[in-house]
Amino acid sequence: MKILVVGLNHKSAPIEIRERLAYDASETVTALRQLKNRFHKAEFVLLSTCNRVEIYCASRRVGGVDAEDLVRFLSEFHNVELEEFQELLYTYQDEDSVRHLLMVTSSLDSMVVGEAQIIGQVKESYRLACTARSTGKVLNRLFHCAFSTSKKIHTTTSISYGRVSVAGVAVELAMQLFADVSSAKVVVIGAGEMGELLVQHLLQVECKNITVVNRSYKRGLNIAQRYGISAEKWEGLKEQLMGANIVIASAAVQDYLFTKDSFKEIIVSRRKAPRGAPPGSALLIIDIAVPRNFESSVNEIEHVYLYSVDDLSSVVKQNRSAREEDMAKGMQIVYENIAGFMDWFGARDIGPLIGRMKEQFGQISINEMERFFVGTRQDASCRKVMEVMVKRIVNKLLHCVIKNVNIVAKENGVTEAAKLVDSIVQQAEEISSEVGKKEDMKS
């Protein structure tokens, strides 16, 4: 078996590409079922967040799924041409794949190092894969290894202290750009997990005028009552924006809530309405949703300052430098768990591979015996004696090979030993295949 990862994230691809390749929960299950129908013997998990889209796959080394298959699937599912995103993708295999998942789940690969939301997102992705019945023994073990790694890092280091979520960084940016954030009227669009985090961080910096607007008014009202803030129905969103100083958006929608033209109307209304902001007053919009809630050209409107999740880089940089020591401790835990998983992964492969190697060596000896005992030698009396002798030679050669495989496993790990046996098996299969083709040509 091999483990593949194909994906892109906030470091490799801009938000314009990420949002076009993103999956919601329903699409994730559909995509996983399509993959499983196409590749019956493989295992799949699909992770899609505001910062990344990744497909994890466990497949046979020979005749299994290749990275190119997964890339084509991304293109076909979203109807996005390969040329538009292929160069932005990264691909990992085996140990590199394991390391990547453990770093992702532990937030060491996140835009905001230490954020706790990613483990919930990975767990949800794994749950959806279980729902789609697209996982198996390899990915089941790998993802549980990732969950335990994340837990250990977050409980044994201080990596998650302070503002360590995209929501927290968004509020930090608002504090840097708005003189008196505590007196600002803030509108939070979206009452999901991210919306609730935004409310928590805003209250921590003593914002007193917060209104949450959500498609489900009941959910928005529930959060409002819990935190002592206001809630407004979805139909009242435009009216709320007329008097806002800061808007932070995280609503889960497929199309823009506002384009440049539609938002211009709100700006005009802001200046006319009695409760609107004073003429010329700035409006700060932080859009951390993927797909985005606001069209990027909204930023071109006078006195409107729009920031997307990719624009939080300066605050993120400060966050990362402050956590370098914790990151180093976290990586040490990651490498310890990689070693444990790869030992299990290599061991589960090496037994069957040695069995296949014996089978192929035996097949080669049978092929060679058949080639020798033809014509006048077909009924030679020495045939049985030679068969026993050849079998004994093959077994002794196999013993030498297996002895060296054990040495490789001891010195370089089980995974390297499995790779060695796999390469021998492939070469033996090629030899058997060549002999078969020659015999067919003769007949």
C-alpha positions in Angstrom: 0.0 0.0 0.0 1.0 3.6 -0.5 -0.4 6.8 1.0 -1.0 9.8 -1.2 -1.9 13.4 -0.5 -2.8 15.9 -3.3 -3.9 19.4 -2.4 -3.4 23.1 -2.2 -3.5 25.6 0.7 -3.1 29.2 1.7 0.6 29.0 1.1 0.4 27.5 -2.4 -2.7 29.0 -3.9 -4.7 32.3 -3.7 -8.2 32.4 -2.3 -9.6 32.9 -5.9 -8.5 29.3 -6.7 -9.2 27.8 -3.2 -12.8 28.9 -3.2 -13.4 27.4 -6.7 -12.1 24.0 -5.6 -13.8 24.0 -2.1 -16.3 21.4 -1.0 -19.2 21.8 1.4 -20.3 18.8 3.5 -22.8 17.5 0.9 -20.3 17.8 -1.9 -17.6 16.1 0.2 -19.7 13.0 0.7 -20.7 12.9 -3.0 -17.1 13.3 -4.1 -15.9 10.5 -1.8 -18.6 8.1 -3.0 -17.6 8.9 -6.6 -13.9 8.2 -5.8 -14.8 5.0 -4.1 -16.9 3.9 -7.0 -14.1 4.7 -9.4 -11.4 3.1 -7.3 -13.0 0.3 -5.3 -9.9 -1.0 -3.5 -8.6 2.4 -2.4 -9.4 4.5 0.7 -10.2 8.3 0.7 -10.7 11.2 3.0 -11.3 14.8 1.7 -10.4 17.8 3.8 -11.8 21.2 2.7 -11.5 24.3 4.9 -11.1 28.0 4.3 -7.4 27.5 3.9 -7.0 24.2 2.2 -8.4 21.5 -0.1 -6.7 18.1 0.2 -7.5 14.5 -0.8 -5.9 11.7 1.2 -5.7 8.3 -0.4 -4.4 4.9 0.5 -4.0 2.6 -2.5 -2.1 -0.4 -3.9 1.5 0.5 -5.0 1.1 -1.4 -8.2 -2.0 -0.7 -10.3 -3.5 1.6 -7.7 -4.4 5.3 -7.6 -1.9 7.8 -8.8 -1.6 11.5 -8.0 -2.6 12.3 -11.5 -5.9 10.4 -11.0 -6.7 12.6 -7.9 -5.7 15.8 -9.8 -8.0 15.0 -12.7 -10.8 14.2 -10.2 -10.5 17.7 -8.7 -10.7 19.3 -12.1 -13.7 17.2 -13.3 -15.7 17.5 -10.1 -15.5 21.3 -10.0 -15.3 21.8 -13.8 -12.1 23.8 -13.4 -9.4 23.4 -16.1 -6.2 21.7 -14.9 -4.1 24.5 -16.3 -5.7 26.9 -13.8 -4.5 25.2 -10.7 -2.1 22.3 -11.4 1.1 24.2 -10.7 -0.3 25.3 -7.4 -0.8 21.8 -6.1 1.5 19.8 -3.8 1.8 16.0 -3.7 3.1 13.9 -0.9 3.6 10.1 -0.6 4.0 7.7 2.3 6.0 9.2 5.2 5.7 12.7 3.7 1.9 12.3 3.6 1.9 11.1 7.2 4.0 14.1 8.3 1.7 16.5 6.4 -1.5 15.2 8.0 0.0 15.2 11.5 1.2 18.8 11.0 -2.2 19.9 9.6 -4.2 18.3 12.4 -1.9 19.8 15.0 -2.2 23.3 13.5 1.5 23.4 12.8 0.7 23.9 9.1 -2.1 26.4 9.7 -2.2 30.1 8.8 -2.6 30.7 12.5 -0.3 28.3 14.4 -1.9 26.9 17.4 -5.5 27.4 16.3 -7.9 24.8 17.7 -10.5 24.8 14.9 -8.5 22.7 12.5 -8.7 19.5 14.6 -12.5 19.8 14.6 -12.4 20.3 10.8 -10.2 17.3 10.3 -12.5 15.2 12.6 -15.5 16.3 10.6 -13.8 15.4 7.3 -13.0 12.0 8.7 -16.6 11.6 10.0 -17.9 12.4 6.5 -15.5 9.8 5.0 -16.9 7.2 7.4 -20.4 8.2 6.3 -19.4 7.8 2.7 -17.7 4.5 3.6 -14.6 5.5 1.8 -12.0 4.8 4.6 -10.3 1.6 5.5 -7.7 0.1 7.9 -4.8 2.4 6.7 -6.6 5.8 6.8 -8.5 4.9 9.9 -5.3 4.3 11.8 -3.6 7.3 10.2 -6.3 9.8 11.2 -6.6 8.4 14.7 -2.8 8.8 15.0 -3.2 12.4 13.8 -5.9 13.1 16.4 -3.8 11.8 19.3 -0.7 13.7 18.0 -2.7 16.9 18.0 -4.1 16.3 21.5 -0.6 15.7 22.9 0.8 18.8 21.3 -2.0 21.1 22.5 -1.8 19.6 26.1 2.0 19.5 26.5 2.9 22.9 24.9 1.5 26.4 25.2 1.0 26.6 21.4 -2.7 27.3 21.7 -2.4 30.2 24.2 -3.6 33.7 23.2 -5.4 34.6 20.0 -4.7 31.6 17.9 -7.6 31.3 15.5 -8.4 33.1 12.2 -11.3 34.7 14.1 -8.8 36.0 16.8 -6.5 37.3 14.1 -9.4 39.1 12.4 -10.2 40.9 15.6 -6.5 41.7 16.1 -6.5 43.3 12.7 -9.6 45.3 13.5 -7.8 46.6 16.6 -4.8 47.6 14.5 -6.9 49.4 11.9 -9.7 50.9 14.0 -8.8 53.5 16.7 -11.4 52.6 19.3 -12.7 49.1 18.6 -14.5 49.0 22.0 -17.0 51.7 20.9 -17.4 50.5 17.3 -20.7 49.1 16.0 -19.7 45.6 14.8 -21.8 43.4 12.6 -20.9 39.7 12.5 -22.3 37.8 9.5 -22.7 34.1 10.2 -23.4 32.3 13.4 -21.5 29.1 12.8 -18.5 28.0 14.8 -16.4 30.8 13.3 -19.1 33.4 14.0 -19.3 32.4 17.6 -15.5 32.6 17.9 -15.6 36.1 16.5 -18.1 37.1 19.1 -16.0 35.7 21.9 -12.9 37.5 20.7 -14.8 40.8 20.2 -16.1 40.6 23.8 -12.5 40.0 25.0 -11.5 43.4 23.6 -14.5 45.0 25.2 -16.7 45.6 22.1 -20.1 46.6 23.5 -22.1 47.0 20.3 -22.2 43.6 18.5 -24.9 42.3 16.3 -24.9 38.8 14.8 -26.8 38.3 11.5 -27.5 34.7 10.4 -29.6 32.9 7.8 -31.1 30.9 10.7 -32.4 33.6 13.0 -32.9 31.0 15.8 -29.2 30.0 15.8 -28.2 33.7 15.7 -30.6 34.5 18.6 -29.2 31.6 20.6 -25.7 33.0 20.3 -26.9 36.5 21.1 -28.7 35.4 24.3 -25.7 33.4 25.4 -23.3 36.3 25.1 -25.5 39.2 25.8 -25.4 40.8 22.3 -27.9 41.6 19.6 -29.3 39.4 16.8 -30.9 40.4 13.6 -32.8 38.5 11.0 -31.2 37.8 7.6 -33.6 40.2 5.9 -32.2 43.0 8.1 -28.6 42.6 7.0 -28.5 45.6 4.7 -30.0 47.9 7.4 -27.4 46.7 9.9 -24.6 47.5 7.5 -25.8 51.1 7.1 -24.7 51.9 10.7 -21.8 49.6 11.0 -18.1 50.6 11.6 -16.7 47.1 11.3 -18.1 44.0 9.5 -16.6 40.6 10.0 -18.1 38.0 7.6 -17.9 34.2 7.9 -21.2 33.0 6.4 -21.2 29.7 4.5 -22.5 30.7 1.0 -21.6 29.6 -2.5 -22.1 33.0 -4.2 -21.1 36.5 -3.1 -23.5 38.2 -0.6 -22.4 41.5 -2.0 -20.8 42.6 -5.3 -19.3 46.0 -5.9 -22.4 47.3 -7.5 -24.8 46.0 -4.8 -22.6 47.3 -2.0 -22.4 50.8 -3.6 -26.1 51.1 -2.9 -25.5 50.4 0.8 -22.8 53.0 0.9 -25.1 55.6 -0.6 -27.8 54.6 1.9 -25.3 54.8 4.8 -24.8 58.5 4.0 -28.4 59.3 3.7 -30.0 57.3 6.5 -30.4 59.1 9.9 -28.9 56.1 11.7 -26.2 55.7 9.1 -22.5 56.4 9.6 -21.4 60.0 9.1 -20.4 61.0 5.6 -16.9 60.0 4.8 -16.6 57.6 7.8 -14.6 54.4 7.1 -16.1 51.0 7.0 -13.8 48.1 7.7 -14.8 44.7 6.3 -12.9 41.5 7.2 -14.1 38.6 5.1 -12.8 35.3 6.5 -15.3 33.1 4.6 -14.3 30.7 1.8 -16.0 31.0 -0.6 -15.9 34.8 0.1 -18.9 36.8 1.1 -17.7 40.0 -0.5 -16.5 40.5 -4.1 -12.9 41.7 -4.0 -13.7 44.8 -6.0 -15.8 46.1 -3.0 -12.4 47.3 -1.8 -12.4 49.9 -4.6 -15.3 51.8 -3.1 -14.3 55.0 -1.4 -14.0 54.7 2.4 -14.4 50.9 2.3 -11.5 48.8 3.4 -12.0 45.1 2.6 -9.6 42.4 3.9 -9.8 38.7 3.0 -8.5 35.7 4.9 -5.3 35.9 2.8 -4.7 39.6 3.9 -4.2 38.6 7.6 -0.5 37.7 6.9 1.2 40.4 8.9 -0.7 39.5 12.1 -0.1 35.8 11.3 3.6 36.4 11.0 3.7 37.9 14.5 1.8 34.9 15.8 4.2 32.4 14.2 7.4 34.1 15.5 5.9 34.2 19.0 5.4 30.4 18.9 8.6 29.2 17.5 9.7 27.3 20.6 6.3 25.6 20.9 6.4 24.7 17.2 9.8 23.0 17.7 8.4 20.9 20.6 5.3 20.1 18.5 7.4 18.9 15.6 9.4 16.6 17.9 6.1 15.0 18.9 5.1 14.8 15.3 8.3 12.9 14.3 7.9 10.5 17.2 4.4 9.6 16.0 5.4 9.4 12.4 8.0 6.7 13.3 5.4 4.7 15.2 2.9 4.8 12.4 5.4 4.0 9.7 6.6 1.0 11.6 3.0 -0.3 11.7 2.5 0.7 8.0 5.6 -1.0 6.8 5.0 -4.1 8.9 1.5 -4.6 7.5 2.9 -4.5 4.0 6.1 -6.5 4.3 4.5 -9.9 5.1 2.2 -10.0 2.1 5.0 -8.5 -0.1 7.4 -11.3 0.9 4.6 -13.8 0.1 4.3 -12.2 -3.4 8.1 -12.3 -3.8 8.2 -16.0 -3.0 5.3 -16.6 -5.4 7.0 -14.7 -8.2 10.3 -16.4 -7.7 8.5 -19.7 -7.8 6.7 -18.7 -11.0 10.0 -17.7 -12.7 11.5 -21.1 -11.8 8.4 -22.9 -13.2 8.6 -20.8 -16.4 12.2 -21.6 -16.9 11.6 -25.4 -16.3 8.8 -25.3 -18.9 11.2 -23.6 -21.4 13.8 -26.2 -20.8 11.7 -29.4 -20.9 10.4 -29.0 -24.5 10.7 -31.2 -27.6 12.9 -34.3 -27.0 13.5 -33.3 -23.3 9.8 -33.1 -22.6 9.6 -36.6 -21.1 13.2 -36.8 -19.7 13.5 -39.0 -16.6 15.5 -36.3 -14.8 12.7 -33.8 -14.7 11.5 -34.5 -11.2 15.0 -34.4 -9.8 15.7 -31.1 -11.5 12.4 -29.6 -10.3 13.4 -30.4 -6.7 16.9 -29.0 -7.2 15.7 -25.8 -8.8 13.1 -25.3 -6.0 15.9 -25.8 -3.4 18.1 -23.2 -5.2 15.2 -20.7 -5.3 14.5 -21.2 -1.6 18.2 -20.6 -0.7 18.2 -17.4 -2.9 15.0 -16.3 -1.2 16.6 -16.9 2.2 19.5 -14.6 1.2 17.1 -11.9 0.0 14.9 -12.1 3.2 18.0 -12.0 5.4 19.1 -8.7 3.7 15.5 -7.4 3.9 15.7 -7.9 7.7 19.0 -6.1 7.9 17.5 -3.1 6.0 14.5 -3.2 8.4 16.7 -3.1 11.4 19.0 -0.4 10.1 16.6 1.9 8.1 13.2 0.9 9.4 10.4 -1.4 8.2 9.1 1.1 5.6 12.4 1.1 3.7 12.5 -2.7 3.9 9.0 -2.8 2.5 10.0 -0.5 -0.4 13.0 -2.8 -1.2 10.8 -5.9 -1.3 8.2 -4.1 -3.3 10.8 -3.1 -6.0 12.0 -6.8 -6.1 8.4 -8.0 -6.6 7.8 -5.5 -9.4 11.0 -6.6 -11.2 10.1 -10.3 -10.7 6.6 -9.6 -12.1 8.2 -8.0 -15.1 10.4 -11.0 -15.7 7.5 -13.4 -15.5 5.5 -11.2 -17.8 8.3 -11.0 -20.4 8.7 -14.8 -20.4 4.9 -15.2 -20.8 4.9 -12.9 -23.8 7.8 -14.8 -25.5 6.0 -18.1 -25.0 2.8 -16.6 -26.5 4.7 -15.4 -29.5 6.2 -18.9 -30.1 2.8 -20.5 -30.0 
